[in-house]
Amino acid sequence: MQMPRDSFPTDWSPPPVEFLNKNRKVLQACRRLHEDWEEEAPDSDQKLGLTSLEELFWNMAGPSQQAVTPKVSYGGSECYVNNLDYLLQEKRMLVEKFSISLQVISPVHPGETVFLPRRQPLPCILDSSSLKPHSQLEELFLRSPLPQQLSFLHKGLLSNLYLHASDYPRPLLQWLFKLLTWPPETSSRAFSLLWDLSIDGLFRQPDEDMRLWCPSLQEVKEVFRSLGAYNPALYPQGPFRHSTRVLESEASLGWWEPHNSTQEVALDIKLSYIYRFLILCFLVQPRSYTDANILGLMELLCRAGLDVGLRLLPKTDLQQLLLLLLENIQEWPGKLQALCCTLSWVSDHHHNLLALVQFFLDVTPRARWVLPNLSSCSPDDL
């Protein structure tokens, strides 16, 4: 076998050294320094050579390096140091110069001002014009003013009158539903009686034809208004704009007062009563609301859940109700796009919308569709 020849070019020449010519001063200084060492010049000459070389390199350094290099005096001469401590100090100076302040995202969403606390509840009148009393006690109750009627409720007399009656007056159920917005000592008793009357009526009806009084969407809005929700939250005309401004027409009535933790807890309890009764309504009569009413109710409930005073409180009842409403939409998934676009109007803040999505527990296929469709939805799609 014949060994292959090296393919080495015949016209090869070493690379040019022109770049060295640019630093002739450096070469000359090094040559002089070498000659001085060979001749073993006196100490003064050696110091002179070293100083000249030092000055040469210093003159070639940039102005920025000259400005930042520290000087240290030693033996009558100045030395330039570049130790680790100074490098760290210089790094801190650069970080401070080019650092950008980051806006820290709060772990709690800002919320929306939905409910304004009232100094006193709105009047709640029982409409007994169409009711006929069946006993003297019931007649006394129906003809009494509101304070005495509330006394009947607090003392448990209404349970004796209506709990096992053959029929429950619709105005009485509507009156009890409105009383859910009153202070806890009244709302708790109103909820207990409303729940007992509803359950008792269901047990005495045939399974194939069960009837339960359910509040309409308008009646739900009215109780929210009694809780302090002002008109833009109840009747939105488009995207909800974050604002803490109180309507002048309502603020002039003198019904409002500042928030405090006790009122926020009381508001949460009242809302829980409303949510629980609505859960009962949708479990017993799921077809009592149209899809349009369900979408409107879900928008109202999501706005209420974003209230500033309720941000840190649990939303268990609200989450269960929203899942139930979601499952009772008849035209599905046809209403999914409309639902997500409606929910995108609830707030114009992305952090609030993230909290809104968390209202829908990831436990059903329909709930899992909310997040991806809400993130890709625009109100203009409606």
C-alpha positions as CSV (number, residue, x, y, z in Angstrom):
1,M,0.0,0.0,0.0
2,Q,1.2,3.5,-0.9
3,M,1.0,6.1,1.9
4,P,-1.0,9.2,0.9
5,R,1.0,12.3,0.5
6,D,0.3,15.3,2.8
7,S,-1.8,17.8,1.0
8,F,0.3,20.8,2.2
9,P,0.1,23.9,0.0
10,T,3.3,24.8,-1.6
11,D,2.7,28.6,-1.4
12,W,2.1,28.6,2.3
13,S,3.5,31.5,4.2
14,P,3.2,32.4,7.9
15,P,0.4,34.7,8.9
16,P,1.2,38.4,8.8
17,V,2.3,40.1,11.9
18,E,1.1,43.5,11.1
19,F,-1.0,43.6,14.2
20,L,2.2,43.6,16.2
21,N,3.4,46.8,14.4
22,K,0.4,48.6,16.0
23,N,1.9,48.0,19.4
24,R,5.6,48.9,18.7
25,K,5.8,50.9,21.8
26,V,5.0,47.8,23.8
27,L,7.7,45.8,22.1
28,Q,10.2,48.5,22.5
29,A,9.5,48.9,26.1
30,C,9.8,45.2,26.7
31,R,13.1,45.2,24.8
32,R,14.5,48.0,26.9
33,L,13.3,46.2,30.1
34,H,15.1,43.1,29.0
35,E,18.4,45.0,28.2
36,D,18.2,46.6,31.6
37,W,17.9,43.3,33.3
38,E,20.9,41.9,31.4
39,E,23.1,44.8,32.3
40,E,22.1,44.5,35.9
41,A,21.5,48.2,36.3
42,P,21.3,49.8,39.7
43,D,18.1,49.7,41.7
44,S,17.2,53.2,40.6
45,D,17.4,52.2,36.9
46,Q,15.3,49.2,37.5
47,K,12.6,51.2,39.2
48,L,12.8,53.7,36.3
49,G,12.3,50.9,33.8
50,L,9.4,49.5,35.7
51,T,7.8,52.9,36.0
52,S,8.2,53.6,32.3
53,L,6.5,50.3,31.5
54,E,3.8,50.9,34.0
55,E,3.2,54.4,32.5
56,L,3.1,52.9,29.0
57,F,0.4,50.4,29.9
58,W,-1.5,53.0,31.8
59,N,-1.5,55.4,28.8
60,M,-2.8,52.7,26.6
61,A,-5.8,51.9,29.0
62,G,-9.1,53.4,28.3
63,P,-10.5,56.4,30.2
64,S,-13.2,54.3,31.8
65,Q,-10.7,51.9,33.2
66,Q,-8.5,54.8,34.5
67,A,-11.6,56.2,36.2
68,V,-12.5,53.1,38.1
69,T,-9.1,51.6,39.0
70,P,-8.3,52.3,42.6
71,K,-4.9,53.8,43.6
72,V,-2.9,52.7,46.6
73,S,0.2,54.6,47.8
74,Y,3.2,52.4,48.7
75,G,6.8,53.5,49.3
76,G,6.3,56.9,47.7
77,S,4.8,55.5,44.5
78,E,1.2,54.7,43.5
79,C,0.1,51.1,42.7
80,Y,-3.1,50.1,41.0
81,V,-5.0,47.1,42.4
82,N,-7.8,44.9,40.9
83,N,-8.6,42.5,43.7
84,L,-11.7,40.4,44.3
85,D,-13.3,42.8,46.7
86,Y,-13.2,45.6,44.3
87,L,-14.6,43.4,41.5
88,L,-17.5,42.5,43.7
89,Q,-18.0,46.2,44.5
90,E,-17.9,47.1,40.9
91,K,-20.5,44.4,40.1
92,R,-22.9,45.8,42.7
93,M,-22.5,49.2,41.2
94,L,-23.3,47.9,37.7
95,V,-26.3,46.0,39.1
96,E,-27.7,49.1,40.7
97,K,-27.1,51.1,37.6
98,F,-28.9,48.8,35.2
99,S,-31.4,47.1,37.6
100,I,-35.1,47.4,36.8
101,S,-37.6,47.5,39.6
102,L,-40.1,44.6,39.3
103,Q,-43.8,45.1,40.2
104,V,-44.6,42.4,42.7
105,I,-47.9,40.6,42.0
106,S,-50.1,40.6,45.1
107,P,-51.2,37.1,46.2
108,V,-54.8,38.5,46.6
109,H,-56.7,39.9,43.7
110,P,-57.8,43.6,43.9
111,G,-61.5,42.8,43.8
112,E,-64.4,45.0,42.7
113,T,-66.6,47.3,44.8
114,V,-70.0,45.6,44.5
115,F,-71.6,45.8,47.9
116,L,-71.7,49.0,49.9
117,P,-72.6,48.4,53.6
118,R,-75.9,49.8,54.8
119,R,-76.5,51.4,58.1
120,Q,-79.9,49.8,58.2
121,P,-81.8,47.3,56.1
122,L,-84.3,48.3,53.5
123,P,-88.0,48.0,54.5
124,C,-89.5,44.6,53.9
125,I,-93.3,44.7,53.7
126,L,-95.4,41.5,53.5
127,D,-98.0,41.8,50.9
128,S,-101.0,40.2,52.5
129,S,-103.7,41.7,50.3
130,S,-104.5,38.4,48.6
131,L,-104.2,36.2,51.8
132,K,-107.1,34.9,53.8
133,P,-106.3,34.0,57.4
134,H,-107.3,30.5,58.7
135,S,-107.1,31.4,62.4
136,Q,-107.2,34.3,64.7
137,L,-103.4,34.1,65.2
138,E,-102.8,34.2,61.5
139,E,-105.1,37.1,61.1
140,L,-103.2,38.9,63.9
141,F,-100.0,38.3,62.1
142,L,-101.1,39.4,58.7
143,R,-102.6,42.7,60.1
144,S,-99.7,43.6,62.4
145,P,-97.0,46.1,61.4
146,L,-93.6,45.0,60.4
147,P,-92.0,45.1,63.9
148,Q,-94.7,42.8,65.3
149,Q,-94.4,40.5,62.3
150,L,-90.7,40.1,63.0
151,S,-91.5,39.3,66.6
152,F,-93.7,36.4,65.3
153,L,-90.7,35.2,63.4
154,H,-88.2,35.5,66.2
155,K,-90.5,33.7,68.7
156,G,-91.1,30.8,66.4
157,L,-94.9,31.5,66.1
158,L,-94.7,31.4,62.3
159,S,-93.6,27.8,62.4
160,N,-96.6,26.8,64.4
161,L,-98.8,28.6,61.9
162,Y,-97.5,27.4,58.5
163,L,-95.1,24.5,59.0
164,H,-97.6,21.7,58.5
165,A,-100.3,23.7,56.7
166,S,-101.8,22.3,53.5
167,D,-100.6,25.2,51.5
168,Y,-97.9,27.9,51.9
169,P,-98.8,31.4,50.9
170,R,-96.5,32.6,48.1
171,P,-96.3,36.1,49.5
172,L,-95.0,34.6,52.8
173,L,-92.2,32.8,51.0
174,Q,-91.3,35.9,49.0
175,W,-91.2,37.9,52.3
176,L,-88.9,35.3,54.0
177,F,-86.6,35.4,51.0
178,K,-86.3,39.2,51.2
179,L,-85.6,38.9,55.0
180,L,-82.4,37.0,54.1
181,T,-80.8,40.4,53.6
182,W,-81.5,41.6,57.2
183,P,-79.2,41.3,60.1
184,P,-78.1,37.8,61.2
185,E,-80.6,37.6,64.1
186,T,-83.4,38.0,61.6
187,S,-81.9,36.4,58.4
188,S,-81.0,33.2,60.2
189,R,-84.6,32.6,61.4
190,A,-86.0,33.6,58.0
191,F,-83.7,31.1,56.3
192,S,-84.6,28.3,58.7
193,L,-88.3,28.8,58.2
194,L,-88.0,29.2,54.4
195,W,-86.0,26.0,54.3
196,D,-88.3,24.0,56.5
197,L,-91.4,25.1,54.7
198,S,-89.9,24.2,51.3
199,I,-88.6,20.8,52.4
200,D,-91.9,20.0,54.2
201,G,-93.9,20.9,51.1
202,L,-91.7,18.6,48.9
203,F,-92.2,15.6,51.2
204,R,-96.0,16.0,50.9
205,Q,-96.0,16.1,47.1
206,P,-95.9,13.2,44.7
207,D,-92.5,12.6,43.2
208,E,-93.7,13.0,39.6
209,D,-95.1,16.4,40.2
210,M,-93.0,18.2,42.8
211,R,-93.4,22.0,43.0
212,L,-91.2,24.5,44.8
213,W,-91.3,28.2,44.8
214,C,-88.2,29.6,43.2
215,P,-87.2,33.3,43.1
216,S,-86.9,34.8,39.7
217,L,-83.8,36.5,38.4
218,Q,-85.3,39.9,39.1
219,E,-86.1,38.9,42.7
220,V,-82.5,37.7,43.2
221,K,-81.3,41.1,41.9
222,E,-83.6,42.8,44.3
223,V,-82.2,41.0,47.3
224,F,-78.7,41.8,46.1
225,R,-79.7,45.4,45.9
226,S,-81.0,45.2,49.5
227,L,-77.6,43.8,50.5
228,G,-76.0,47.0,49.1
229,A,-75.2,46.2,45.5
230,Y,-75.5,49.3,43.4
231,N,-77.0,49.5,40.0
232,P,-73.9,49.1,37.7
233,A,-73.3,45.7,39.3
234,L,-76.9,44.6,39.0
235,Y,-77.7,45.9,35.5
236,P,-74.4,46.0,33.6
237,Q,-74.4,47.5,30.2
238,G,-71.1,46.1,29.1
239,P,-67.7,45.5,30.6
240,F,-67.5,46.2,34.3
241,R,-65.1,49.1,35.1
242,H,-63.3,48.9,38.4
243,S,-64.4,51.8,40.5
244,T,-64.9,52.6,44.2
245,R,-67.1,55.5,43.5
246,V,-70.5,55.5,45.2
247,L,-73.4,56.7,43.1
248,E,-74.5,60.2,44.2
249,S,-78.2,59.3,44.1
250,E,-77.6,56.5,46.5
251,A,-75.0,58.1,48.7
252,S,-77.3,61.1,49.3
253,L,-79.8,58.8,51.0
254,G,-77.4,58.3,53.9
255,W,-77.8,54.5,53.9
256,W,-74.1,53.8,53.5
257,E,-71.3,53.4,56.0
258,P,-67.6,52.3,55.9
259,H,-66.6,48.7,55.7
260,N,-65.5,46.7,58.7
261,S,-64.7,43.0,59.3
262,T,-68.0,42.3,61.2
263,Q,-70.1,43.6,58.4
264,E,-68.1,41.6,55.8
265,V,-68.7,38.4,57.8
266,A,-72.4,39.2,58.1
267,L,-72.6,39.9,54.4
268,D,-71.0,36.5,53.7
269,I,-73.5,34.8,55.9
270,K,-76.5,36.4,54.2
271,L,-75.1,35.5,50.8
272,S,-74.6,31.9,51.9
273,Y,-78.3,31.7,52.8
274,I,-79.3,33.0,49.4
275,Y,-76.9,30.6,47.6
276,R,-78.1,27.5,49.6
277,F,-81.8,28.2,48.8
278,L,-80.9,28.7,45.1
279,I,-79.1,25.3,45.2
280,L,-82.3,23.7,46.5
281,C,-84.3,25.4,43.8
282,F,-82.0,24.1,41.0
283,L,-81.8,20.6,42.5
284,V,-85.6,20.3,42.7
285,Q,-86.7,22.3,39.6
286,P,-83.7,22.6,37.2
287,R,-86.0,23.7,34.4
288,S,-87.5,26.6,36.2
289,Y,-84.9,28.9,34.7
290,T,-84.1,29.5,31.0
291,D,-80.5,29.5,29.7
292,A,-80.6,33.3,29.5
293,N,-81.7,33.5,33.1
294,I,-78.9,31.1,34.1
295,L,-76.3,33.2,32.3
296,G,-77.6,36.4,33.9
297,L,-77.6,34.7,37.3
298,M,-74.0,33.4,36.9
299,E,-72.8,36.9,35.9
300,L,-74.4,38.4,39.0
301,L,-73.0,35.7,41.3
302,C,-69.5,36.1,39.9
303,R,-69.6,39.9,40.4
304,A,-70.7,39.3,44.0
305,G,-67.9,36.8,44.5
306,L,-65.3,39.5,43.5
307,D,-66.4,42.0,46.1
308,V,-63.5,43.6,47.9
309,G,-64.7,42.8,51.3
310,L,-65.2,39.1,50.4
311,R,-61.8,38.4,48.9
312,L,-60.3,36.5,51.8
313,L,-63.5,34.5,52.7
314,P,-64.2,31.0,51.5
315,K,-66.5,30.6,48.5
316,T,-67.8,27.0,49.1
317,D,-71.5,27.7,48.6
318,L,-70.9,30.0,45.7
319,Q,-68.7,27.3,44.0
320,Q,-71.3,24.6,44.4
321,L,-74.1,26.9,43.1
322,L,-72.0,27.9,40.0
323,L,-71.3,24.2,39.2
324,L,-75.0,23.4,39.5
325,L,-75.9,26.3,37.2
326,L,-73.3,25.2,34.7
327,E,-74.7,21.7,34.6
328,N,-78.2,23.0,34.1
329,I,-77.5,24.9,30.9
330,Q,-79.7,23.1,28.3
331,E,-78.0,24.4,25.1
332,W,-74.5,23.1,25.7
333,P,-71.9,23.7,24.4
334,G,-73.8,26.2,22.3
335,K,-74.0,28.7,25.2
336,L,-70.3,28.2,26.2
337,Q,-69.0,31.1,24.1
338,A,-71.7,33.4,25.3
339,L,-71.1,32.4,28.9
340,C,-67.3,33.0,28.7
341,C,-67.8,36.4,27.0
342,T,-70.3,37.4,29.6
343,L,-67.9,36.4,32.4
344,S,-65.1,38.4,30.7
345,W,-67.2,41.5,31.3
346,V,-67.3,40.9,35.1
347,S,-64.0,42.7,35.5
348,D,-61.4,44.5,33.4
349,H,-58.5,43.4,35.7
350,H,-56.7,40.2,34.7
351,H,-56.0,39.2,38.4
352,N,-59.8,39.4,39.1
353,L,-60.5,37.2,36.1
354,L,-58.0,34.7,37.4
355,A,-59.8,34.6,40.7
356,L,-63.2,34.3,38.9
357,V,-62.0,31.2,37.0
358,Q,-61.1,29.6,40.4
359,F,-64.8,29.9,41.3
360,F,-65.4,27.0,38.9
361,L,-64.0,23.9,40.5
362,D,-62.2,21.5,38.2
363,V,-64.5,18.6,38.9
364,T,-66.7,18.4,35.8
365,P,-66.1,18.4,32.1
366,R,-68.1,21.6,31.7
367,A,-66.1,23.4,34.4
368,R,-62.8,22.4,32.6
369,W,-64.0,24.2,29.5
370,V,-64.4,27.5,31.2
371,L,-60.7,28.5,31.6
372,P,-59.4,27.9,28.0
373,N,-62.5,29.5,26.5
374,L,-62.5,32.4,28.9
375,S,-58.9,33.2,28.1
376,S,-59.5,33.3,24.4
377,C,-62.8,35.2,24.5
378,S,-63.4,38.8,23.7
379,P,-66.6,40.7,24.5
380,D,-66.8,41.7,20.9
381,D,-67.6,38.1,20.0
382,L,-71.1,38.5,21.4
